[in-house]
Amino acid sequence: MPEKPVIQAFYGMSSPWAYLGAPRLFEIADRHGADLVLRPIRIIQPNGGIPLRTRPIPRQVYHAVELARWRDFLGTKLNLKPKHYPCRSIEPAAHAVIAAAQAGLDARTFSYSIQRGLWAEDRDIADTEVLRALALRDLGQEGAALVRDPQPSAITEVFQHNLADAEAIGIFGTPTYVFRDELFWGQDRLDFLDRALAAAT
């Protein structure tokens, strides 16, 4: 029996590109029967990742232009200037998604709700109560109980491990999708990920 393909998704919880690409990523994984492993991270600065607000102004302006283009092309609701971006912290959201995944719950639905909350609903995803409300809606009481501050070390250590692995394999920006040690940076590379999966399966 052929080995089931595995896609690792390294992504920032506050990344608009990860938010825009998530539905297509889920569809590709399902169509190819692949396991999708969500690995929340932040931008990896030692590898050349540059946080948006530290980039030169022309790059920040063009970033907004591209977001608007992709938002309209994909038909996805997205505020170009969300109320709570840049986030105060992405760790609470990342930890909550990791906890949901470790519990065997629907982490990808929960993760997308968090992203949509930030980019389309003006929610503060650094707020534990906001995260708990989203978890309750998506995952029920069991999921809501997993949203804690602070989180157990078993959860925070996974996040640190994600960061270390991302740095080791050369990731700098998010989202980066990894299949068979090949990196696909950005939701606009999902076509190439799709083709790689098709060739392998």
N, C-alpha and C positions, 0 to 999 in steps of 0.2 A: 504494500500500500504506500503511495507517495507520501512523503513528509509534508505536513501541513505548513504552508508558508506563514511567516511571521513578519509583521510590519511593526517596527518600533517608531512611535511618534514622539519626538522630543519637541516640546512646544512651551511657550510662555502662556500662562493663564490670561495675561492681559494683551497678548499679541492680536491685533486686528486681523492679521493674515492667517493665523491659526483659526480664528473664528470664521473667517470667510471660507477657509478650506475644509473645515470639519465635516459638513454634510457630504461633500464629494469623497473625502477620505473614507468615511463610514461606508458609502456605497461601493467604493472600489474594494475595500476589505471584504465586504459581504459577498460581492459578486465573484471574487476569487476564492472564497472560503478561507480567507486568511485570518489568523489570530492577530488582533490589534492590541498592542501593548502601549498604554498611555504612560509617558514618562515626562511629567511636568519639570521644566527647568526655567532658568532665566537666560538672558543673553550671556554668552561666554566671552567676556572681555579679553582674557589672555590669548584667545584665538583670533581676536580682531573684531569681535562684536562691539557695536557702538550704540549705547542707549539713545533713543530718539532725541530727547531734549538736550543732549550734548552735541548733536550734529550741527554743522553750519546751517544757518537759516534757509538758504536755497534748497538744501536737502530736505529740511522739514516741510517746506512749502510743497515740494514735489511729492513728498510722501502723501500729503493730503490729496493731491491731484490723482495719484494712482489709486488711493483708497476709494475715491468717488467713482473712478472709472470701473473698478472691480465690483463695487457695491451695485452699481447700476447694471453692469453686465450680468452679474449673478442673481440680481433681483433680491438681494438680502438687505434687510433693514440694518442701517449702521449710522450712528451719529458721528460726524467728523470731529466734533468737539464734545465728547462725553463728559458729564459732570465730574466723574471720579477718576479721570485719567490725566496724567500718570497716577497709577495706584500708590497708595501709601505703603503697601506691601503686597506681594503676590504669594507669600508663603502660606498664609491661612487657606487660601483657595487651593493651592497645590497640595498641601497636606490633606485637605478634605477629600480631594479626588483620589489621592493615594490610599487613604483609609477606606474609601468606598470600593476601590478595586481589590484591595486585600481582603475585604469582607465578601467578595463575590457578588457585589451589587452592580447595578447598571451605571458604571462610572462614566461611560461616554455620554450618556444622556445628561447626567449631572454636570459633567464638565462643560458641555455645550450650553446648558442653562446658565452656568456662571458666566461664560463668555458673552452670551446674549444679554445677560443682565447688565454687564458693563457697557457693551457697545450699542445696545438698542433700547435699554430700559432705564438707564441712569441709576443703576444700583451700585452701591459701594461694596465691591467684592473683598475688601479688606476687613469688612465688618462681620464678626462671627455670627451675629443674629441674622444678617442677610443670608449668609451661607446656610445657616440652619433652616431657614424658611424654604430655601430652594431645595435642600436635601429632603425636607419633609414632603414637599410636593412631588419630587421625582422618585424618592426612594422609601418614603414612609418613615415611621418612627425609628426603625433600625438605622436608617441612614442619617436621620437628624441627630441621633445619639452619637454618631461618629465625629460630628463637628465639635471640636474641643479646642480650648486655648488654656494652657499649652497642650500640644499633642504628645502622645507617648513617644519615647525615643525610637521605637520600632518604625514609626511613621516618618519622623524627621530624618532618620538615617537613610531611608530610601531616597528622599529628596536630595540629600548630599551625595548619595551614590549616583543618582541620575546626573548631577552636575559633573562629578568626576569622570563618569563614562563619556559624557558629551565632550568634555575637554580632551579626553584621551583619543577619541576617534576623529577629532578635527571639526566638531560642530562649533559654529560661532553665532549664528542667528536662528530665530525660530519663526515658523516651524521648520524642522528638518526631519524628514522621514527616512528611515533606514531599512533597507531590505537586502539581505545577504551581503552585508558590509558595504553596500553602495549608498551614498548619501544623496538625497534629493532635497535641496534647500528651497523652501518657499512653496506656497500653495499653487503657484503657477508652474511648478514642476510635477504636479500630480499626473499629468498625461504620461510623463516618462516613467513614473512609478507604476502606473497602470500597464504600460507596455512591458516593463521588466517582469511584472507578475504574470502577464499573459505568456511571455516567452518561457518562464520557469514552470508554469503549470499546464 
